[in-house]
Amino acid sequence: MKQSIYRWRSGDWRLLNDIESQFSEEQLKADSLKENRRSALRVIQFNNAFFNVAKSVEEAAIAEENEAGARQLAKAYSDVEQLTNACQNHGGFVHVELFAGDDYTEKTLEKTRKAIENLLQNGSQPKGIAILVRSNKTIQAIADYLSKEMPEVPLVSDEAFRLDASMAVNVLIEALRALSQPENQVARAYLAKVYQLNVLAKPIGEDEIFRDIEQIDQFLPQPYVHESETLRSMPVYDLCQQLYRIFKLDAIGGQTAYLCAFYDILNKFVADNLASVETFLEAWDEDLHEKTIQGTDIDGIRLLTIHKSKGLEYETVLMPFCDWRLELSNLIWCKLSDDDTPFNELPIVPIDYSASQMRGTIFDAHYQDEHLQNTVDNLNLLYVAFTRARQNLFVWGKKDTKGLRSHVIGQALQEVAEMLNDSELRDYETGTIFTYGELTQIEKNDVKKSENAFRKPTENLPIGIQAFENKANFKQSNDSRTFLDSEHADEQQNTYIHLGNVLHAIFSTIRTADDIPQALRQLQSEGILYDEQLTPEKLTQMLTKRLNDPRVAHWFSHRWQLFNECTILYTDPINGSVKDKRPDRVMTDGKETIVVDFKFAKPDEDHHQQVRKYVELLREMGLPNVRGHLWYVYSNKIEDVH
């Protein structure tokens, strides 16, 4: 129950908290695992004292308004004390420091760095140290700081190293951007500066590139400047490999892991999408740039969230920024009782969780329940983190700041210090320091070596990336040449594609069949209908035949209120970004709604998924009886989307 930290995955600590009442004594025997064989004596003693006090502090706060909830919390932590055995390591060290003042972030990062330096000097190995934090965002900040201040210390994390932190990857992205947007001088200036400073190692003035915007090309690799048209015609994956070679990115050290991960992501994108430079850049800006790589060193300091640390153990645990907010504004769903008329006519009500808005209202009971859950969640997070340490535990947080996790730590330290006779508590104007025990000294020679090949430690092998100019030419087989003349094939394919574009343009403008002549005249005036094979007469004949089909004729009647290629804006539920969808044709008469997407390619399941999204959005907008259809115009095949 004390390690139930996955409520966002529907985990509920209360399922086990009252399990005795759900079974008879014959059916159930509950037994707590009280002996701790993991941690040193001082670490266990500190945790026993701290969580007894912290539980009492939280219990007293909840009991003021929710006595039943307070009893639940007390029961959950009634067996918090862990026992030791005769063989227990009697060492162990605990250091808790709470900072006051505005320079809290800088102090915390500096203290973390100094603690790591001290541990390494005392014989600790990097792989025996773990930095535990509440969120991935914090991991990124710590990794950036340590990489800059302690570049010699290896770090390992699944979340710390984002692709957009790589200079080599950024060069590839900006090179693609400049190719697809020739007017983008900012991208070209970035490329020029990175290429001169980090590849050619040539000094360059701060405003030398920007003195004359027309002269940027002289700072860029000449193949990139003079072969831009050829580069634009290349497939995006081959283009990136060519750019790697042109910009000599192998000269930028420490980029191999980033580049390999980038090429993996690019390869997957090309396999799953109709890839172009523009579509890839759009996906990159949306979410691909946030992808991370694991640290290249397997023996480095671990950086991970408390959630991912559950079940693991480390010689030393460092907890910087132990100051996360206990309660966040979020949406909770409330079911009202029969007495709460007339509001109980709604089966369930979404309410913004807030003490000021919910306490003292008909939603007070729901607030108390959510508040209890938050309290236990956060206490459980602290319990999981503190009990990961075998020898040393370091904690840093904010002092005297209500609403943060470190506030409860500060409230408990005085009483904990009184319970642990050998501990020391010092209170300064700038902060509070609690220490218990002595830092464990580890002899570096204690590491036992094994001759067993399967027990030898793994070693990193250097891996390089090489890109070669693609000189392969397409060769058509004799059978293929006999079957289809290439010249006619190109003409036929171009005509096929052009016809699809023309038909799509017509469907996007017409309301009924009577609108076809005007639409064709407009395309002629714009120079789109220039092909002798796609004459207005042939198109009119084809379209009239299609629109007279009984299955679709009513779609092109005056019955409907029509929305041709209108954009639908919606919020992505994952990251909150604003996105848009643009269905080809939406029709409604107030009683039913039909959405149709015109296709000029082979049927594909992705087409169904696309229309399903349109239907979902239209239903969310409140349109009645929404149905979706795919119309494959060439084959005149209509598929219902369920």
C-alpha positions as CSV (number, residue, x, y, z in Angstrom):
1,M,0.0,0.0,0.0
2,K,2.9,2.4,0.8
3,Q,4.3,1.7,-2.7
4,S,1.0,2.4,-4.5
5,I,2.2,5.2,-6.8
6,Y,0.4,4.5,-10.0
7,R,-3.1,6.0,-9.5
8,W,-2.8,7.5,-13.0
9,R,-2.8,3.8,-14.2
10,S,-5.9,3.1,-12.0
11,G,-3.9,1.9,-9.1
12,D,-5.8,2.2,-5.8
13,W,-4.0,1.7,-2.4
14,R,-7.4,1.3,-0.7
15,L,-7.9,-2.1,-2.3
16,L,-5.4,-3.6,0.1
17,N,-5.9,-1.2,2.9
18,D,-9.2,-2.8,4.0
19,I,-8.7,-6.2,2.6
20,E,-9.3,-8.0,5.9
21,S,-12.9,-7.0,5.9
22,Q,-13.5,-8.5,2.5
23,F,-12.4,-12.1,3.5
24,S,-12.8,-14.3,6.4
25,E,-9.9,-15.4,8.6
26,E,-10.0,-18.8,6.9
27,Q,-9.7,-17.2,3.5
28,L,-7.0,-14.7,4.2
29,K,-3.8,-14.4,6.1
30,A,-2.2,-11.0,6.0
31,D,1.5,-10.8,6.9
32,S,3.7,-7.7,6.4
33,L,7.3,-8.0,5.3
34,K,8.9,-6.1,8.2
35,E,12.5,-7.0,7.8
36,N,14.6,-4.7,5.6
37,R,17.7,-6.5,4.1
38,R,18.5,-3.7,1.6
39,S,19.5,-0.6,3.5
40,A,22.1,0.2,6.1
41,L,21.1,0.6,9.7
42,R,21.1,4.4,9.8
43,V,19.0,4.7,6.7
44,I,16.4,2.3,8.1
45,Q,16.3,4.1,11.4
46,F,15.8,7.5,9.7
47,N,13.0,6.2,7.5
48,N,11.3,4.6,10.4
49,A,11.4,7.8,12.4
50,F,10.6,10.1,9.5
51,F,7.5,8.3,8.1
52,N,6.1,7.8,11.6
53,V,6.3,11.6,12.1
54,A,5.2,12.5,8.6
55,K,2.2,10.2,8.8
56,S,1.1,11.9,12.0
57,V,1.5,15.3,10.5
58,E,-0.6,14.4,7.4
59,E,-3.1,12.5,9.5
60,A,-3.7,15.4,11.8
61,A,-4.2,17.8,8.8
62,I,-6.8,15.5,7.2
63,A,-8.6,14.7,10.4
64,E,-9.7,18.3,10.7
65,E,-12.3,17.8,8.0
66,N,-12.2,14.0,7.1
67,E,-11.8,11.7,10.1
68,A,-12.6,8.6,8.1
69,G,-9.9,9.5,5.6
70,A,-7.4,10.2,8.4
71,R,-8.1,6.7,9.8
72,Q,-7.5,5.2,6.4
73,L,-4.1,6.9,6.1
74,A,-3.1,5.9,9.6
75,K,-3.9,2.3,8.8
76,A,-2.0,2.3,5.6
77,Y,1.1,3.5,7.5
78,S,0.6,1.5,10.7
79,D,3.3,-1.0,9.7
80,V,5.8,1.6,8.4
81,E,8.6,0.6,10.8
82,Q,11.1,-1.9,9.3
83,L,13.2,-4.3,11.3
84,T,16.9,-5.0,10.9
85,N,18.8,-8.3,11.4
86,A,22.0,-9.2,13.1
87,C,24.0,-9.1,9.9
88,Q,22.8,-5.6,9.1
89,N,25.3,-3.0,7.9
90,H,25.5,-0.6,10.9
91,G,26.7,2.3,8.8
92,G,24.6,4.5,6.6
93,F,24.3,8.3,6.0
94,V,21.3,10.7,5.6
95,H,21.6,14.3,4.6
96,V,18.6,16.6,4.3
97,E,18.9,20.2,3.4
98,L,16.2,22.8,2.8
99,F,17.0,26.1,1.2
100,A,15.4,29.5,1.7
101,G,15.9,32.4,-0.8
102,D,15.5,33.2,-4.4
103,D,18.6,31.3,-5.7
104,Y,17.1,27.9,-4.8
105,T,17.6,26.3,-8.2
106,E,21.3,27.3,-8.4
107,K,22.0,26.1,-4.8
108,T,20.3,22.8,-5.5
109,L,22.2,22.1,-8.6
110,E,25.5,23.1,-7.0
111,K,24.9,21.0,-3.9
112,T,24.1,18.0,-6.2
113,R,27.3,18.5,-8.1
114,K,29.4,18.8,-4.9
115,A,27.7,15.6,-3.4
116,I,28.7,13.7,-6.5
117,E,32.3,14.9,-6.4
118,N,32.5,13.9,-2.7
119,L,31.0,10.5,-3.4
120,L,33.4,9.8,-6.3
121,Q,36.4,10.9,-4.2
122,N,35.3,8.5,-1.4
123,G,35.3,5.5,-3.8
124,S,31.8,5.4,-5.1
125,Q,31.3,4.2,-8.6
126,P,29.0,6.3,-10.9
127,K,26.7,3.3,-11.5
128,G,26.1,3.1,-7.7
129,I,24.6,6.6,-7.7
130,A,21.0,7.4,-8.7
131,I,19.4,10.8,-9.0
132,L,15.6,10.5,-8.3
133,V,13.2,13.3,-9.3
134,R,9.5,13.8,-9.7
135,S,9.3,14.6,-13.4
136,N,11.1,14.1,-16.7
137,K,11.4,17.9,-17.1
138,T,13.6,18.1,-14.0
139,I,15.8,15.3,-15.4
140,Q,16.5,17.3,-18.5
141,A,17.6,20.4,-16.4
142,I,19.9,18.3,-14.2
143,A,21.4,16.5,-17.1
144,D,22.1,19.7,-18.9
145,Y,23.8,21.2,-15.8
146,L,25.9,18.1,-15.0
147,S,26.9,17.6,-18.7
148,K,28.3,21.2,-18.7
149,E,29.9,21.2,-15.2
150,M,31.1,17.6,-15.0
151,P,31.6,16.4,-18.6
152,E,33.9,13.7,-17.4
153,V,31.1,12.0,-15.3
154,P,29.0,9.6,-17.4
155,L,25.2,9.9,-17.1
156,V,22.6,7.3,-18.0
157,S,18.9,8.2,-18.5
158,D,16.1,7.4,-20.9
159,E,14.7,10.9,-20.5
160,A,17.7,13.2,-20.2
161,F,19.1,13.5,-23.7
162,R,16.7,15.0,-26.3
163,L,17.5,14.9,-30.0
164,D,17.1,18.7,-30.4
165,A,20.0,19.1,-27.9
166,S,22.4,17.7,-30.5
167,M,24.3,20.1,-32.7
168,A,24.7,17.6,-35.5
169,V,21.0,16.8,-35.6
170,N,20.2,20.5,-35.5
171,V,22.5,21.0,-38.5
172,L,20.6,18.4,-40.5
173,I,17.2,19.9,-39.5
174,E,18.2,23.5,-40.4
175,A,19.7,22.3,-43.7
176,L,16.4,20.6,-44.6
177,R,14.6,23.7,-43.5
178,A,16.7,26.0,-45.7
179,L,16.3,23.7,-48.7
180,S,12.5,23.6,-48.4
181,Q,12.3,27.4,-47.5
182,P,15.0,29.1,-49.7
183,E,13.9,32.5,-48.2
184,N,14.7,31.3,-44.6
185,Q,17.9,33.2,-44.0
186,V,17.9,32.5,-40.3
187,A,18.4,28.8,-41.0
188,R,21.2,29.5,-43.4
189,A,22.9,31.8,-41.0
190,Y,22.8,29.1,-38.3
191,L,24.3,26.6,-40.7
192,A,27.0,28.9,-41.7
193,K,28.0,29.8,-38.1
194,V,28.0,26.1,-36.9
195,Y,29.9,25.0,-40.0
196,Q,32.6,27.6,-39.6
197,L,33.1,27.3,-35.9
198,N,32.5,23.7,-35.1
199,V,33.5,21.9,-38.3
200,L,36.2,24.0,-39.9
201,A,37.3,25.5,-36.6
202,K,37.6,28.9,-38.1
203,P,37.2,32.0,-35.9
204,I,34.3,34.2,-37.1
205,G,33.1,37.6,-36.0
206,E,29.8,37.9,-34.1
207,D,28.1,39.9,-36.9
208,E,30.3,39.0,-39.8
209,I,27.7,36.7,-41.3
210,F,24.9,39.2,-40.8
211,R,26.7,42.2,-42.2
212,D,25.5,41.4,-45.7
213,I,22.7,38.8,-45.8
214,E,23.5,38.1,-49.4
215,Q,27.0,36.9,-48.6
216,I,25.9,34.0,-46.2
217,D,26.6,31.4,-49.0
218,Q,30.3,32.0,-48.8
219,F,30.4,30.5,-45.3
220,L,28.5,27.4,-46.3
221,P,29.8,24.2,-47.9
222,Q,29.8,24.9,-51.7
223,P,28.2,21.6,-52.6
224,Y,25.2,22.6,-50.4
225,V,25.0,25.9,-52.2
226,H,25.6,24.9,-55.8
227,E,23.7,21.5,-55.7
228,S,20.6,22.7,-53.9
229,E,18.3,21.8,-56.8
230,T,19.7,18.3,-56.9
231,L,19.4,17.9,-53.2
232,R,15.8,19.0,-53.2
233,S,14.9,16.2,-55.6
234,M,16.4,13.5,-53.4
235,P,14.3,11.2,-51.0
236,V,14.4,12.7,-47.5
237,Y,16.4,9.8,-46.0
238,D,19.1,9.8,-48.7
239,L,19.1,13.6,-48.5
240,C,20.0,13.5,-44.7
241,Q,22.9,11.1,-45.4
242,Q,24.1,13.4,-48.1
243,L,23.9,16.4,-45.8
244,Y,25.9,14.5,-43.2
245,R,28.7,14.1,-45.7
246,I,28.5,17.6,-47.1
247,F,28.6,19.3,-43.7
248,K,31.3,16.9,-42.4
249,L,29.3,16.2,-39.3
250,D,31.8,13.5,-38.2
251,A,34.0,16.4,-37.2
252,I,31.6,17.2,-34.3
253,G,32.5,14.9,-31.5
254,G,30.1,13.1,-29.2
255,Q,27.2,13.0,-31.7
256,T,27.1,9.4,-32.7
257,A,24.3,8.3,-30.4
258,Y,22.1,11.2,-31.3
259,L,22.6,10.7,-35.1
260,C,21.9,7.0,-34.9
261,A,18.7,7.7,-33.0
262,F,17.8,10.4,-35.5
263,Y,18.3,8.1,-38.5
264,D,16.2,5.4,-36.7
265,I,13.3,7.9,-36.2
266,L,13.6,9.2,-39.8
267,N,13.6,5.7,-41.2
268,K,10.5,4.8,-39.3
269,F,8.8,8.1,-40.4
270,V,9.6,7.3,-44.0
271,A,8.2,3.8,-43.7
272,D,5.0,5.0,-42.1
273,N,4.3,8.1,-44.0
274,L,4.3,9.7,-47.5
275,A,7.5,11.4,-46.6
276,S,8.7,14.7,-48.0
277,V,11.0,17.3,-46.5
278,E,8.0,19.4,-45.6
279,T,6.0,16.6,-43.9
280,F,9.1,15.5,-41.9
281,L,9.8,19.0,-40.7
282,E,6.2,19.4,-39.6
283,A,6.4,16.2,-37.6
284,W,9.8,17.2,-36.2
285,D,8.4,20.5,-35.0
286,E,5.3,18.9,-33.5
287,D,6.8,16.1,-31.4
288,L,9.8,14.3,-32.9
289,H,12.2,16.9,-31.6
290,E,11.3,15.8,-28.0
291,K,12.4,12.2,-28.6
292,T,15.3,11.2,-26.3
293,I,18.2,8.8,-26.3
294,Q,19.6,6.7,-23.6
295,G,23.0,7.8,-22.3
296,T,25.8,6.2,-24.1
297,D,27.6,5.0,-21.0
298,I,26.1,1.9,-19.2
299,D,28.2,2.6,-16.0
300,G,27.1,6.2,-15.4
301,I,25.1,7.9,-12.8
302,R,21.4,7.0,-13.2
303,L,18.8,9.8,-13.7
304,L,15.3,8.6,-13.4
305,T,11.9,9.4,-12.0
306,I,10.6,8.1,-8.7
307,H,8.0,6.1,-10.6
308,K,10.7,4.3,-12.6
309,S,12.8,3.6,-9.6
310,K,10.3,1.4,-7.9
311,G,11.7,-2.0,-7.2
312,L,15.3,-0.9,-7.7
313,E,18.1,-0.1,-5.3
314,Y,21.2,2.0,-5.3
315,E,24.2,2.5,-3.1
316,T,23.5,6.2,-3.0
317,V,20.3,8.1,-3.7
318,L,20.3,11.8,-4.5
319,M,17.0,13.7,-4.4
320,P,17.4,17.2,-5.7
321,F,14.2,19.4,-6.1
322,C,12.2,17.4,-3.6
323,D,9.7,20.2,-3.8
324,W,6.9,19.2,-6.2
325,R,3.4,20.6,-5.7
326,L,1.2,18.3,-3.7
327,E,-2.0,19.3,-5.5
328,L,-2.5,20.3,-9.1
329,S,-5.5,21.8,-10.9
330,N,-7.1,18.9,-12.8
331,L,-10.5,17.7,-13.8
332,I,-12.3,15.2,-11.6
333,W,-15.6,13.4,-12.4
334,C,-18.2,13.6,-9.6
335,K,-21.3,11.5,-9.2
336,L,-23.9,13.2,-7.0
337,S,-26.3,11.6,-4.5
338,D,-30.0,11.6,-4.8
339,D,-30.3,14.5,-2.4
340,D,-28.3,16.8,-4.6
341,T,-31.3,17.9,-6.8
342,P,-31.5,19.2,-9.5
343,F,-27.8,18.6,-10.3
344,N,-28.1,14.9,-9.9
345,E,-30.0,14.7,-13.1
346,L,-26.6,14.6,-14.8
347,P,-25.1,11.1,-14.4
348,I,-21.6,12.5,-13.8
349,V,-20.2,16.0,-13.6
350,P,-16.7,17.2,-14.6
351,I,-15.4,19.6,-12.0
352,D,-12.1,21.6,-11.8
353,Y,-10.4,20.3,-8.7
354,S,-9.9,23.3,-6.3
355,A,-10.2,23.7,-2.6
356,S,-11.6,27.2,-2.9
357,Q,-14.3,26.2,-5.3
358,M,-15.3,22.8,-3.9
359,R,-15.1,23.0,-0.1
360,G,-18.5,23.8,1.5
361,T,-20.4,22.9,-1.7
362,I,-22.3,19.8,-2.8
363,F,-18.9,18.6,-4.1
364,D,-17.2,18.8,-0.7
365,A,-17.1,15.0,-0.3
366,H,-15.5,14.6,-3.7
367,Y,-12.9,17.2,-2.7
368,Q,-12.1,15.4,0.6
369,D,-11.7,12.1,-1.2
370,E,-9.4,13.5,-3.9
371,H,-7.4,15.4,-1.2
372,L,-6.9,12.2,0.7
373,Q,-5.8,10.4,-2.5
374,N,-3.3,13.2,-3.3
375,T,-1.9,13.1,0.2
376,V,-1.3,9.4,0.2
377,D,0.0,9.5,-3.4
378,N,2.7,12.0,-2.4
379,L,3.6,10.3,0.8
380,N,4.0,7.1,-1.0
381,L,6.2,8.7,-3.6
382,L,8.5,9.9,-0.8
383,Y,8.5,6.5,0.8
384,V,9.5,4.7,-2.5
385,A,12.3,7.3,-3.1
386,F,13.7,7.2,0.5
387,T,13.7,3.4,0.6
388,R,15.8,3.0,-2.6
389,A,19.0,3.9,-0.8
390,R,21.3,1.2,0.5
391,Q,24.1,3.3,2.1
392,N,23.6,7.1,1.5
393,L,20.5,9.3,1.1
394,F,20.7,13.0,0.1
395,V,17.6,15.2,-0.1
396,W,17.3,18.9,-1.1
397,G,14.2,21.0,-1.1
398,K,12.6,24.4,-0.3
399,K,12.1,25.6,3.2
400,D,8.8,26.8,4.7
401,T,6.8,26.7,1.4
402,K,3.3,25.4,1.9
403,G,1.8,23.3,-0.8
404,L,5.2,21.6,-1.7
405,R,6.5,18.2,-0.7
406,S,9.4,19.7,1.2
407,H,7.1,21.6,3.6
408,V,6.1,18.3,5.3
409,I,9.8,17.3,5.4
410,G,10.6,20.5,7.2
411,Q,7.7,20.0,9.7
412,A,9.0,16.5,10.6
413,L,12.7,17.1,10.9
414,Q,12.7,18.6,14.4
415,E,10.9,15.6,15.9
416,V,12.9,13.2,13.9
417,A,16.1,14.7,15.2
418,E,14.8,14.3,18.8
419,M,14.1,10.6,18.1
420,L,17.6,9.9,16.6
421,N,20.1,10.7,19.3
422,D,23.2,10.8,17.1
423,S,21.6,13.1,14.5
424,E,22.3,16.8,14.0
425,L,19.8,19.5,13.1
426,R,21.1,23.0,12.3
427,D,18.7,25.8,11.4
428,Y,20.0,28.9,9.6
429,E,18.4,31.9,8.2
430,T,19.3,30.6,4.7
431,G,18.1,27.1,5.4
432,T,18.0,23.9,7.5
433,I,20.5,21.0,7.5
434,F,19.9,17.6,9.0
435,T,22.6,14.9,9.1
436,Y,22.6,11.4,10.5
437,G,25.5,9.0,10.4
438,E,28.7,9.2,8.4
439,L,29.2,9.0,4.7
440,T,30.1,5.5,3.7
441,Q,33.7,5.0,2.6
442,I,34.1,2.5,-0.2
443,E,37.4,1.0,-1.1
444,K,37.9,1.0,-4.9
445,N,39.9,-2.3,-4.7
446,D,36.9,-4.1,-3.2
447,V,35.4,-4.7,-6.7
448,K,35.9,-8.4,-7.3
449,K,37.0,-9.5,-10.7
450,S,35.8,-12.7,-12.3
451,E,37.5,-14.8,-15.0
452,N,34.1,-16.1,-16.1
453,A,33.5,-14.5,-19.5
454,F,29.8,-14.2,-18.8
455,R,30.4,-12.2,-15.6
456,K,32.9,-9.7,-17.1
457,P,31.6,-6.2,-17.2
458,T,30.4,-4.9,-20.5
459,E,32.4,-2.4,-22.4
460,N,31.3,0.3,-24.9
461,L,32.6,-0.1,-28.4
462,P,33.3,3.0,-30.4
463,I,30.8,3.2,-33.3
464,G,31.3,5.7,-36.2
465,I,29.0,6.9,-38.9
466,Q,30.0,7.2,-42.5
467,A,28.0,8.5,-45.4
468,F,29.0,7.8,-49.0
469,E,27.8,9.5,-52.2
470,N,25.1,7.5,-53.9
471,K,26.2,6.7,-57.4
472,A,23.7,3.9,-58.1
473,N,21.6,4.2,-61.3
474,F,18.2,2.8,-62.0
475,K,18.3,-0.1,-64.5
476,Q,15.1,-1.4,-65.9
477,S,14.7,-5.2,-66.5
478,N,14.2,-6.5,-70.0
479,D,10.8,-8.0,-68.9
480,S,9.7,-4.7,-67.6
481,R,10.7,-2.9,-70.7
482,T,8.9,-5.4,-72.9
483,F,5.8,-5.1,-70.7
484,L,5.5,-1.3,-70.4
485,D,7.3,1.4,-72.4
486,S,8.8,3.8,-69.9
487,E,8.0,6.9,-71.9
488,H,4.3,6.1,-72.2
489,A,4.3,4.9,-68.5
490,D,5.5,8.4,-67.4
491,E,2.9,10.1,-69.5
492,Q,0.2,7.8,-68.2
493,Q,1.2,8.3,-64.6
494,N,1.4,12.1,-65.0
495,T,-2.0,12.1,-66.6
496,Y,-3.4,9.9,-63.8
497,I,-2.0,12.2,-61.1
498,H,-3.1,15.4,-62.9
499,L,-6.6,14.0,-63.3
500,G,-6.8,13.3,-59.6
501,N,-5.7,16.8,-58.7
502,V,-8.3,18.3,-61.2
503,L,-11.1,16.2,-59.9
504,H,-10.3,17.0,-56.3
505,A,-10.2,20.8,-57.1
506,I,-13.7,20.5,-58.8
507,F,-15.2,18.5,-55.9
508,S,-13.9,21.2,-53.5
509,T,-15.9,23.9,-55.2
510,I,-19.2,22.4,-56.5
511,R,-22.5,22.2,-54.6
512,T,-24.6,20.4,-57.2
513,A,-24.0,19.0,-60.7
514,D,-25.2,22.3,-62.1
515,D,-22.0,23.9,-60.8
516,I,-19.7,21.7,-62.9
517,P,-19.5,24.0,-66.0
518,Q,-18.5,27.0,-63.9
519,A,-15.9,25.0,-62.0
520,L,-14.3,23.8,-65.3
521,R,-14.3,27.4,-66.8
522,Q,-12.5,28.6,-63.6
523,L,-9.9,25.8,-64.0
524,Q,-9.4,26.8,-67.6
525,S,-8.9,30.4,-66.8
526,E,-6.3,29.5,-64.1
527,G,-4.4,27.4,-66.6
528,I,-5.0,24.1,-64.8
529,L,-6.9,22.5,-67.7
530,Y,-4.2,22.5,-70.4
531,D,-4.0,18.8,-71.3
532,E,-5.7,17.7,-74.5
533,Q,-6.6,14.4,-72.8
534,L,-8.4,16.2,-70.0
535,T,-10.8,18.3,-71.9
536,P,-13.9,20.0,-70.3
537,E,-16.1,17.7,-72.3
538,K,-14.5,14.5,-71.1
539,L,-14.5,15.8,-67.5
540,T,-18.2,16.8,-67.7
541,Q,-19.1,13.4,-69.1
542,M,-17.2,11.6,-66.3
543,L,-18.5,13.8,-63.5
544,T,-22.1,13.7,-64.7
545,K,-22.0,10.0,-64.7
546,R,-20.5,9.8,-61.2
547,L,-22.9,12.4,-59.7
548,N,-26.0,10.7,-61.2
549,D,-25.1,7.5,-59.4
550,P,-28.1,6.8,-57.0
551,R,-25.7,6.2,-54.1
552,V,-24.3,9.8,-54.2
553,A,-26.9,11.8,-56.1
554,H,-28.5,13.1,-53.0
555,W,-25.1,14.3,-51.7
556,F,-25.1,16.9,-54.4
557,S,-28.7,18.2,-53.9
558,H,-29.9,21.5,-52.4
559,R,-31.0,19.6,-49.3
560,W,-27.8,20.2,-47.4
561,Q,-26.0,22.9,-45.6
562,L,-22.6,22.4,-47.2
563,F,-19.1,22.8,-45.7
564,N,-16.4,22.2,-48.5
565,E,-12.9,21.7,-47.1
566,C,-13.6,23.7,-43.9
567,T,-10.9,23.5,-41.2
568,I,-11.7,21.9,-37.9
569,L,-9.5,23.1,-35.0
570,Y,-9.1,20.8,-31.9
571,T,-6.8,20.4,-28.9
572,D,-4.5,17.4,-28.8
573,P,-5.4,15.5,-25.5
574,I,-1.7,14.4,-25.1
575,N,0.3,17.6,-25.2
576,G,-2.4,20.3,-25.4
577,S,-1.3,21.6,-28.8
578,V,-3.8,23.0,-31.3
579,K,-4.2,20.9,-34.4
580,D,-6.5,21.0,-37.4
581,K,-8.3,18.6,-39.7
582,R,-9.8,19.4,-43.1
583,P,-12.5,17.0,-44.4
584,D,-13.4,17.2,-48.1
585,R,-17.1,17.6,-47.8
586,V,-19.4,17.8,-44.8
587,M,-23.2,18.0,-45.2
588,T,-26.0,18.5,-42.6
589,D,-29.7,19.2,-42.7
590,G,-30.1,19.5,-38.9
591,K,-31.2,15.9,-38.5
592,E,-28.2,14.0,-39.9
593,T,-24.7,14.8,-40.9
594,I,-22.6,13.2,-43.7
595,V,-18.8,13.5,-44.1
596,V,-17.3,12.4,-47.4
597,D,-13.6,12.1,-48.3
598,F,-12.7,11.8,-52.0
599,K,-9.8,9.5,-52.8
600,F,-7.9,8.9,-56.0
601,A,-5.6,6.2,-54.9
602,K,-5.9,2.5,-53.8
603,P,-8.0,1.8,-50.7
604,D,-6.1,1.9,-47.5
605,E,-7.0,1.4,-43.8
606,D,-5.4,4.8,-43.1
607,H,-8.2,6.4,-45.1
608,H,-10.7,4.9,-42.7
609,Q,-8.8,6.1,-39.7
610,Q,-8.7,9.6,-41.2
611,V,-12.5,9.7,-41.7
612,R,-13.1,8.2,-38.2
613,K,-11.3,11.2,-36.8
614,Y,-13.5,13.6,-38.8
615,V,-16.6,11.8,-37.5
616,E,-15.3,11.9,-33.9
617,L,-14.6,15.7,-34.1
618,L,-18.0,16.4,-35.7
619,R,-19.8,14.5,-33.0
620,E,-17.9,16.4,-30.3
621,M,-19.0,19.6,-32.0
622,G,-22.6,18.5,-31.5
623,L,-23.6,17.7,-35.1
624,P,-26.4,15.1,-35.2
625,N,-26.2,11.5,-36.5
626,V,-22.8,11.8,-38.1
627,R,-21.9,9.2,-40.7
628,G,-18.7,8.9,-42.7
629,H,-17.9,7.6,-46.2
630,L,-14.9,7.1,-48.5
631,W,-15.5,7.6,-52.2
632,Y,-12.8,6.1,-54.5
633,V,-13.7,8.2,-57.5
634,Y,-11.8,6.3,-60.2
635,S,-13.3,2.9,-59.4
636,N,-16.6,4.5,-58.1
637,K,-16.3,2.4,-55.0
638,I,-18.0,3.8,-51.9
639,E,-17.0,2.5,-48.4
640,D,-18.9,3.2,-45.2
641,V,-16.6,4.2,-42.3
642,H,-17.7,2.6,-39.1
